[in-house]
Amino acid sequence: ATVTMTFRCPDGKAYFAQFSIYIDPSGVVKNQFGIPIASATVTLLSSPTVGAPYTAVPNGSAVMAPANRKNPSTTDGLGKFGWDVISGFYEITATAPGCSTLTSSALTIPPAVTGVEMDLTCSVTGAAPVSGNSCNGLYTGTFKGDLNISKGQSCTFAGKGSGVMGNIQVNGGTLTLGSSATVGGNVQINGGGSFEIL
């Protein structure tokens, strides 16, 4: 939205100031199990009217607030994304490696539109890793043993009945457990590894 202010001085002269107000769209990208997707690619699209075709807003465009003029952008570690934009009609597309591409419904700004949920369908790597040293992907079953997640590996267990029956060592990699996943043993974090329960 554009705001115009008029200042009238005692001598009768008028002065004008005009500036833009930037307003959200923001939200989160998740997979089909409700787990946020970090580093997903999100693209802001705009259109002159609701019914006209939507095209990507150019990277660096003044349509977006100076604080974030990157388009496409990427989600943070919690799958969140957002821009502040001038008034208009927008859509958002989201995608991630191994996942579908999804486009939001049309967003009319203003008012602010927060909490846009982009639920992607992502490929499942398998029911469980094939060995205790090869956990890298999205799994929906139970691994019956101890698990070692090395640097560069990202291991996610999601869905009812998924998890690890033994102990887990996260040695520089990333372990993510969905709310329904279980672990039968201990989880040990080493060498800058990370562990999240979502």
C-alpha positions in Angstrom: 0.0 0.0 0.0 1.1 3.6 -0.6 0.7 6.2 2.1 0.5 9.9 1.2 0.9 12.5 3.9 0.1 16.2 3.5 1.6 18.8 5.7 0.1 22.3 5.7 2.2 25.1 7.1 1.0 28.4 8.7 2.0 30.3 5.6 -0.5 28.2 3.5 2.1 26.1 1.7 1.5 22.3 1.5 4.1 19.6 1.5 3.6 16.0 0.6 5.4 12.8 1.6 4.7 9.4 0.1 6.0 6.0 1.0 5.1 2.3 0.6 3.9 0.0 3.3 5.1 -3.6 3.0 2.9 -6.4 4.2 3.4 -10.2 4.8 2.7 -13.2 3.0 4.5 -15.8 5.1 4.1 -19.5 6.0 5.8 -22.9 6.3 6.6 -25.8 3.9 6.1 -29.3 5.2 6.1 -32.8 3.9 3.0 -35.2 3.9 3.9 -36.2 7.5 3.7 -32.6 8.7 7.5 -32.3 9.1 8.9 -28.9 8.1 11.2 -28.9 5.1 14.4 -26.9 5.5 16.0 -25.3 2.4 12.9 -25.8 0.3 12.7 -23.4 -2.6 9.8 -20.8 -2.5 9.0 -18.4 -5.3 6.8 -15.3 -5.0 4.5 -14.8 -8.1 2.4 -11.7 -8.8 -0.4 -10.7 -11.1 -2.1 -7.4 -12.0 -5.5 -9.0 -11.2 -6.8 -12.2 -9.6 -7.7 -13.8 -12.9 -4.6 -12.9 -14.9 -1.6 -15.2 -15.2 0.9 -15.1 -12.3 4.6 -14.6 -13.0 7.6 -14.7 -10.8 8.5 -11.4 -9.1 12.0 -10.5 -10.4 14.8 -11.0 -7.9 15.7 -7.7 -6.2 12.4 -6.1 -7.2 11.1 -3.1 -5.1 7.8 -5.0 -4.9 9.4 -6.7 -2.0 10.7 -4.9 1.1 14.5 -4.1 1.2 15.0 -6.6 4.1 14.3 -9.5 1.7 14.3 -9.0 -2.0 15.5 -12.5 -2.8 13.2 -14.4 -5.1 13.3 -17.4 -5.3 14.1 -17.8 -1.6 14.6 -20.8 0.7 13.0 -21.9 3.9 14.8 -21.7 7.2 15.6 -24.7 9.5 11.9 -24.8 10.6 10.6 -24.7 7.0 9.4 -21.1 7.4 9.5 -18.5 4.6 8.2 -15.0 4.1 8.4 -11.7 2.3 7.0 -8.2 2.9 5.3 -6.9 -0.3 3.4 -3.9 -1.6 -0.4 -4.3 -2.1 -1.3 -6.6 -4.9 -2.3 -10.2 -5.9 0.2 -13.0 -5.2 0.8 -16.7 -5.3 3.6 -18.8 -3.8 5.1 -21.9 -5.2 7.2 -24.3 -3.1 9.3 -27.3 -4.0 12.2 -29.4 -2.6 14.4 -32.2 -3.9 12.4 -35.4 -4.1 9.2 -33.6 -3.4 6.3 -32.3 -5.5 5.8 -28.7 -6.5 2.8 -26.9 -5.0 1.3 -23.5 -5.8 -0.8 -21.7 -3.2 -4.2 -20.2 -3.9 -4.3 -16.5 -4.8 -3.4 -14.2 -1.9 -4.8 -10.6 -1.9 -2.5 -8.3 0.0 -3.5 -6.4 2.2 -4.4 -7.7 4.6 -1.4 -9.6 5.8 -1.6 -13.3 5.0 0.4 -15.4 7.5 0.4 -19.1 8.2 0.3 -20.2 4.5 0.8 -24.0 4.7 2.5 -25.6 1.7 2.2 -29.4 2.1 4.5 -31.2 -0.4 4.4 -34.9 -1.2 7.9 -36.2 -0.9 9.4 -39.5 -2.0 9.9 -42.0 0.8 13.4 -43.5 0.8 12.1 -46.8 2.2 10.6 -48.5 5.2 13.9 -48.4 7.0 17.7 -48.0 6.2 19.4 -51.0 4.8 22.1 -50.9 7.4 23.1 -49.1 10.6 25.4 -46.8 8.7 23.2 -45.8 5.7 20.5 -43.6 7.1 20.0 -40.8 4.6 16.5 -40.0 3.6 12.8 -40.3 4.7 11.7 -43.5 6.3 8.3 -44.7 7.4 9.1 -48.0 9.1 11.2 -49.3 12.0 15.0 -50.0 12.0 15.7 -53.0 14.2 19.2 -52.2 15.5 21.6 -49.4 16.4 22.0 -46.5 14.0 24.9 -44.3 13.1 24.2 -41.0 11.3 27.4 -39.5 9.8 28.3 -36.0 8.7 26.4 -35.1 5.6 23.6 -37.6 6.3 20.0 -36.4 7.0 17.8 -39.1 8.5 14.0 -38.6 9.1 11.6 -41.1 10.6 7.9 -40.1 10.1 4.6 -41.8 10.4 3.0 -44.1 12.9 5.1 -47.1 13.7 8.4 -45.6 12.4 11.6 -45.2 14.4 14.6 -47.1 15.7 14.6 -50.0 18.2 18.2 -49.6 19.2 20.6 -46.7 20.1 21.3 -43.8 17.8 24.6 -42.0 17.4 24.4 -38.7 15.4 28.0 -38.1 14.4 27.7 -34.7 12.6 24.5 -35.6 10.7 20.9 -34.7 11.3 18.2 -36.8 12.9 14.5 -35.8 12.7 11.7 -37.7 14.3 8.1 -37.1 13.6 5.7 -36.9 16.5 4.7 -40.6 16.1 8.2 -42.0 15.7 9.8 -43.9 18.6 13.3 -44.7 19.7 14.0 -47.9 21.8 17.4 -46.9 23.1 19.5 -43.7 23.7 20.3 -40.9 21.3 23.8 -39.5 21.5 24.8 -36.3 19.6 28.5 -35.9 18.6 30.6 -33.7 16.3 28.1 -31.0 15.6 25.2 -33.3 14.8 21.6 -32.2 15.4 18.4 -33.9 16.6 14.8 -32.6 16.3 11.4 -34.0 17.4 8.6 -32.5 15.4 
